[in-house]
Amino acid sequence: MGSKIKLNFWQIWNMNVGFFGIQYSFGLQQSAVNPIYDFLGASPDQIPILNLAGPVTGLLIQPLIGALSDKTWHPRWGRRKPYFFIGALMCSICLLLFPYSSSLWMAAGLLWILDAGNNTAMEPYRAFIADKLDDEQQPVGFQMQSFFTGLGQTLANLSLFIFPMIFIGKTGSLPTWVYASFFLGAFCSIGSIWWSIRTTSEIPPSEEELAHLRAEKRGLFEPIVEIFSAIGDMPKVMWQLALVYLFQWYALFCYWQNSSKSIALSVWNATPKSDPAAYETAVGWTGLVNGWYNIVTFLTAFALVGFARKYSAKNVHAFCLLLAAIGFLTFPHIQDKNLLFFAITGFGIGWASMMGIPYLMVVSDIPKERYGVYMGIINMMIVIPMIIQNLSFGYILKHFLNNDPRLAISFAGVLLLISAFFTLLIKSKKATN
């Protein structure tokens, strides 16, 4: 790969604008898809299985796209950017179609395709930062993605609160505001990716690297072989991070699946079936609460860069997980809807760390010619806990937590405490200096 040059703040900004659209789409998945399932008649213990689309597509697609992008180079389109564009286009089409879902299974099917698009666009973006920025600028690059994660998801969640006031009534089987939120998401997805593609060039490979790329086998199964080879060679620090992620991401899915119903019960004493109008109000308030934690995320993202340099990445991440855990443990006990913002602030700081800091722990241990495939494998570490959660948590919720979404949030808080402990055990070049 050619030499890396220092970029100014706005150049790093431009290269990451596309992450905004990806995360707006992801924000809708977090906060709007589960209420849509509720509106279409899903029971609480069906929700985890209906959410299986995200982690399964991530497990299959992100490492595959990473391996393919490592082996890609086109003089005009580059290495990572073709995958950004194809993924964003898939997202935009699905977001346009999603509100027209007439049944649970139509909505679940569209979620599979939507998540495939999100994963196709998101995975090469992590490798793009490692490709383009040197060791000194990588923390700013990864935390810039954390900033745009917060901004994109903030606007997605705010749309769930504001649009119901503007777009009244129903269209088909869903509230009209759902259409507005998803149509705006479709525009943001393709528009922001297009901005980054137009403003940022990729570093061309050297002649030696080009010769190596041309000599690579191009068989149908080569990317899969490369994934298993990379897992076999995986640095120890990535295995340590996998243990942290097992508890961290299981916990987050518990929160996202149950936050609206927890707020509906603790504040309005309502469920989707007992009082649909109150539940719809709770969904809007949840959008505002989740919007707030994402505001906290983009306000704190860059501050964490300085803390990580001073106190080490692993210590900062462990502390942020502790704050998130405290927030989750207090969240379901709050009856005043305004106090929910204080509880969720801890998760906002934790989310800012989750979106950037762990990559600083491992990037120095990853060979540069395998950035794509290893960023994909890190995503496997995210989605495998999600798959386990989707397959197991319905049973846990029904048989051990009395189908009570408030207990699901408390359960998530305990898991985050465990993940904070395992973070402190990580040893890597970046985590310990």
QUIKA-V385939 format. One record per helix or strand. SS is the DSSP state (alpha for helix, beta for strand). FROM is the first residue (numbers start at 1). TO is the last residue. If there is no record, write none. Layout:
SS,FROM,TO
SS,FROM,TO
This chain:
alpha,9,31
alpha,33,39
alpha,44,50
alpha,52,70
beta,74,74
beta,78,78
alpha,81,98
alpha,104,132
alpha,135,166
beta,170,171
beta,174,175
alpha,176,199
alpha,207,215
alpha,222,232
alpha,236,268
alpha,276,311
alpha,313,331
alpha,337,354
alpha,357,365
alpha,368,399
alpha,405,423
alpha,429,432
